[in-house]
Amino acid sequence: MNIALPEVDLATLLPEGILLTTAAAILFLRGARANGTALAAAMAAAAVSLLLSLFPYPGAAGGTFDGLVGKDAAALLFLVLTDLAALAAMALSRQETGGDENGETYYGLVLFALLGMHVMVFARDLLVIFLGMEILALPLYVLAGFDRGRKEGMEGSVKYFLLGGFSSALFLLGTALYYGAAGTTGMGGLSASPAAPVLLAAGLALVVAALGFKITAVPFHMWAPDVYEGAPLGVAALLSAAPKAAAFAVLLRIGLAVPGAGTDFLPWACAVMAGASMAVGNLAALRQENLVRMLAYSGVAQGGYMLMGLPALAGDGSPALAFYLLVYILMNLGAFAVAVTVAGGKGGSLKIGDLSGLASRRPLVAFAMAVFMVSLAGLPPTGGFFAKFYMFKAALGEGWLFLVLLAVGMTVVSLFYYLRVVAVMYMTEDKGGRAVPAGAPLAGGLAALLALATLATGILPSWIFQGIGRVFP
Amino acid sequence: MTAHGFPLLSLTILLPLAGCAAVLLGSPRRAPHAALAATAATFLLTLVPLHASGSGDGGFRFVEHHPWVESLGISYHLGVDGLSLFLLPLTGFLSVMAVLVSWNTVRERVKGYFVSFLVLEAAMIGVFTALDAVLFYVFWEAMLIPMFLIIGVWGSENRRYAAVKFILYTVAGSLLLLVGFILMAFLSASHGPGFTFDLTRWLLFSVPESRQNWLFLLFFAAFAVKVPLVPFHTWLPDAHVEAPAAGSVLLAGVLLKMGVYGILRFCFPLFPSAVSAFTPAVMVLGVVGIVYGALLAFTQEDLKKLVAYSSVSHMGLIVVGIFCMSPAGLKGGIVQMLNHGLSTGALFILVGAIYERKKTRKLAELGGIAGSAPVFAVFFVIAMLSSAGIPGLNGFVGEFLILLAGFQFRWWLGALAATTLVLGAVYLLRMTQRVLFEKDRSPERGPVYDFRFRERFVMTAMVLPMAVIGLFPSILTDRLEPAVRDLAVPAVSRWAVEAPPAAAEHIQIGGTAREHRLAGS
C-alpha cells in the first residue's frame, strides 16, 4: 500500500512557529514581573516574524502542504502589514494590562490572533482560511471583553461574539456552495470554468460577506463602534487595522482569479460595498462625540476607500490597496496611540472634547494627532494623500469615475470631523482639562514614530511604491 | 534653459522652512526676528529671477527637474516664466509685510503663529513655481492647514466657523482638480507623452475636443473657488473678517491670485477650445461679481467685510480681463493681480491698525481719525485711491487695460465692467469719509495715536510700488509681453496640427512658444 504523504516544508512556516511557541509559553508565565516579560516576549516574537517576512530568508516563500499553504511575495507583504499592526497595538496595551492580574495572557491572546491572521493570509484553500479566521476570532472575543470592569466591554464582547459566529456560519455555508460548484475548496477551483456558475456566485457572495465583517464594510459594520468602545484601546487599535489587512489579502486572492461566469459580479459587489462604506462611515462619524466611536466609523469609511482597489484589480488596484493599508496602519494606530496617551485610564469612553486645549498642554502630542487627522483626511504632505491619490488613479484607470466622484464628495464630508479634532486641540482653551496622566512613554514614543512615518510616506513615498511595485508587477 | 545650475527656486522654498526651525528653536521673544530674517532673505531671492529675465523670452527659467515618484510619473519640477515672474516677489514682499504687521500684535502662541506664516509662504512660492501637476497640488493643499490655523487660532470671535468654511470650500474644489489631473495623466498616456503629471509634457499634445469641456470644468472648479467667482465666494468675507490682519493681507494679496494663476497656467494652454466655449458663462459670472461685490461692499458696516467684498468685485474684473483672451486683457489681468495684492493688502493693514486703536471695525462707530492721525490718513487715502483706480497710481494701469480689452471684446461687456470705476469710487469714498472725517462716533472718544516708525515703514513700502507702477507701467508690461504672447496664441494654431501619438516629440505647433517650453524642460 502506497500512501502519498504531502510534501511538508516546515521552514516556510518558521515565523508562525515562533508566534505559536511564544504565545503558548506566555500562557504559562507566572510571577510578579510576568506582565512585563510577556509584553517584551510577545513584541519580540512579532518583530522577528515581521523581519522574517520583510527580509525573506531562503525558503521563506514557497508552497507546502500540497498547495494548501502558499507564501508568495504578496502574502509576505500582507504578513508584514499584519505584524506591523499587531506590534503597534501591543505597544499601546501597556497601560491597560498593568493592573490586571491576568495581564500576561492578554499578549498571548494577541499572538494567537496574529497567528490566525497569518493563516488567513497564506492559505490557498477556503477551509484553511476558515481555520485562520477562527484562530483569529476566538482570542479577539476574549480580548474585546478583557476589561471586565466595564459594562460596555461585556456588551461589546457578546455582540462581537454573536456577529462573529454569524459571519463564520456564512463563510462555512459559502465554502460548501463553492465546493458544490467547483468540486474543491481550493482557490484553484476559481480558474476552471465552473459547472454551476450560479452556485459558485452564491458561494462566493457568502464568503465575501463574511470577509466584509472583518473589514467592517457596510452593511456588515454594525458591530464595530460598540466593540471598539467597550474594548481596551489597544484591542480596538488592533481590531481597526490588522484583521482588515488579513481579510483584504483573502479578497485580493479571490479577486485576482480569472474572471468568468460566477465571479463576474465581484467587481460590482466590491464597488457597491466601497460606496456604501464611504457614505455610511463618513456620515455616521460626523455625529460622534466619543473619540473611539468616531475612529470606528472613520475606519468603516477608510475600508470603503480601500475597497475601491478591488474593482480595479486589472489595473493598479492591488498595489494601491497595499499602499493604502500600510498608510492606514500608520495613521490609524497613530491616532489610537494618541488616544492612549491622553486617555489616562478612561479607555474607550474618551470624548473628543477631552482633547480641548491639548495643544497648549502637550504640544508634541497635539501635533502628532494633527498629522494623523490630516493624513486620514487625505491632505498633503502626508501619506494619506498619496494613498488616496494612488487609489483614485487606480480606480479612474479602470473607468470607475462615479465611484471616485463619490469618494471625493465623502472626503470633503470627512474633513468636518477630522478637522474638528484639530480645531478642538488648537482652537479651544483648556477648560481645566484633565490632569496630564503620568505618561505612557511607550504609546507616546510610538505616536511620535508613527507621525514621522506618516509624514515620510507623504514626502518620500517613492521607495515604498518601488517595493510594492516589485510585489505586484 | 537650465543655464543656472544653482537650485534657486528650491532654496526660495526651503528658506522659510529653515526660518520655521529657527523660530521653533529660539525663544518666543525672538520669534518675530527670526521670521523677519527668513522672509526678508526669501524676498531678496524672489527678486533674482526678475533681474535675470531682461532678455524677454517665453520659456521657463531656473528649471529644476528631479524624479520624485517615478512609478506614477510625478516629478519635482520647478521653473519660473513671465506669468509667475511678478507673483513671486509679490509673495515675498507681502510675507515680509505680514511679519512686520504682526510684530507686537500677537501675544499668545507666538512661535506657532510665525511658523504657520513661514510654512504658508513656502507653500505659496511652491504653487507659483511648480511645473508638475501633483507637486502643484501638494503645495496648493499645503497652504490650507497653516491658513486654517491662522484664521482659527489667532482670529476673532467666530473664527472656528470661518476656518472650517474656508477649508471645506477650498478642498471641495481642489479634489475635483485632483481628479482632473489624474484623468489628464491618463489622456497623456494615450496621446504620446506617457503617463505623466509634468505640465511641460502635457503641452506636447492637444486634448481631444470631446474631453476638453469636462476636464475644464474639473480644473475650473478649484480655481473658481479660490478666485473667488460668484457664487463660490461666500467663504471669503467670513475668512477675512475672522482672520488676523496679517492673515487677511496674505489671503487677499496672494491666495486669491492663485485661482487666476491656475486658470492661466493650466486651463488656457491645455483646453483652448473649452475656454472659448465657456467664455460667455465665465464672463457673466465675472460681471455679476463686479457689480454684486461692489453693491455688497457698499452696504457693509464692517470695514473688513467691505474690503473683502471689494476684493470679490476686483477679482471679477480680473477674470473678465483674462477671458477676453487678448494681449491687453491678459496683461491687464496680470498687472491687476499685482495691484490688487498691493492695494487690498494695504487696506487690510490699515483696517488692522484702526482695530488696534479703536477696538472696532464698524463704520457707525468710527470717524474723525484724520484729525488726530494725519500720517495714517494720508496712507489711507493713497491706498483707497489706488484701489479705486485713479490715474497716477497702479490701479489705473490694470483697470484701463482690462476695460480696453473688454470694449474690444464686446462693447456692452466693457461698459458693464466699467461700472467698477463708478461703484468702486462710491463705496471707497463713503468708507473714507466715514472713517477719516465726520465726527468721532466711537464709544470711547478721544484722539488715536498716529503711525510710529514700524507702521510708517510698512506703509511706505506698500505705497511706493503703487506709485512706481502707476507712473512707469512699462516696467511691468514689457516683461509680461512674452508670457502674454504665449497665452494669447489663438486656439486655432494649436488645432492646425493634429498630433500623431507616436511622434509627439517632433511636432511644430503654433510658433515659438512651444519650443521654448520644450527647451525649458
Interface residues (C-beta under 8 A of the other chain):
Chain A: A359 S360 A370 V374 L379 P380 P381 F385 F386 F389 Y390 F392 K393 L396 G397 V404 L405 V408 T411 V412 L415 F416 L419 R420 V422 A423 Y426 M427 P461 S462 F465 Q466 G469
Chain B: P67 W68 V69 E70 S71 L72 R109 G112 V134 Y137 V138 E141 A142 L144 I145 F148 L149 G152 V153 R159 R160 A163 V164 I167 L168 V171 A172 L175 L176 L178 V179 I182 L183 A185 F186
